[in-house]
Amino acid sequence: MGVNGLKAHLVLALSVLIGSALPFVPTGEMVSGAAAYAAHSELNILLIFVITWVCSVLGDTVMLLEARWGRRRLQAWLSRHRFGSRVTAAQEALTSNAFNAVVTGRLIPGGRTPVIIALGLSRFPVRRFMLMDMVACALWAGIYSTLGSIGGRIANHPVWAMVVAIAFAVSVGLLVTQLHRLWGWHRDRRTARQAARPLPTPEGEEGPDLDPARSGAHPVERA
């Protein structure tokens, strides 16, 4: 690997690290573009995966610490903006399954920031978060680097390869978002149906039997 390749990997590492530490910075497209460019340059696709995996975990951890340290100011800011409702929804998801929330937040475009902020506000253990985020970022880095590698093989020119890879990344992000919304809609409908069902009557509490033939009461004689 030459000096230019080393510089390119270093730039990618800094970009993913800084982008992951800041809210709502799209780094997946960046990874796909770099992986596509690797097919026409001296960049290494395996090294790109490792760099993006490690740097994304470090960047997410920095964001978590930022939310913990600026907890008071952040809560005051969230109470005045719409984004606060997304953080509240993320906190509700964390109560049921924190691991699922971290992984889903990493894979869904725009879902990472509210989840990490919610974890920071709740003072979630940093070590436990890093273990879960390592799995989430490994999946994320693997998906976007693979998409970039496919785009690099389809197009012969490095510029067009990056365009195809970024288009793939955007399309997959939109698809994952729609699937997540569909799953949430299906889950809400199932919950509503379960809530609308009448509760079963416990045994021995069926109430009085109004049939005189079964109850043993004498029927009233008609005049």
Phi, psi and omega in degrees: 000130181276183180294320180296320178295321179295319178296319181296318177294323179293319177298318178297317180298314179295322181295315180291321180296311181291319180296324179286335180278347181252150180289139169059037174261119182285104180261343180298317178297326178296317180294316179297319178297318179294320179294324177291320179293333180297332180291344182236019182212190181270007176291149182253124185293324179292320178292326176298317178299312182295318180297311182293326178296307183293314184291328178290322176296316180296318179294319177297322179293322176298318178296321178299316179293324177299318180293324179293315184288325180256037188300314184294311180295323181293318178296321177295322179291319181295327180293344182254358185231159180296330182301337179300327179293326178290323177293321177297317177297322178294322178296322177294322178292327181292329181293332181272316182201098183293320181297315179297322179294320180293315181294313180296319179298326179289324186276332181272128178301127181083358182267345183291314186298309180298327180292314182292321178296318178298321178294319179294320179293329179272005180057046179295141180302130184295316182297317179295320178298317182297323178296316179290322182289333176298320177292314182297316182288330175295316176297315182298311180295321179295318181295310186285327176289326176292317176300319178294321179296320177295316178297324178293330178279333181287314184265144181275331182264139183299326180293313179294328177298319178293321179297314179297317181295318179295322177297318176301314183297316179296318181296317179295320177299316178294321180296316179297321179298315180293321178295322179294320178295320179296319178295319177296320178296317178296320180294320179294320178295319179295320178295320180294322178294319179294324179289332182278346180290138177291143179290139178293142179281128180297152180295138181088359181234035183286344181095173183291143177274120184274357180274114183294334181293325180271331185277345180088002179280149179277133179293150179286127181287137176278143178288000000 
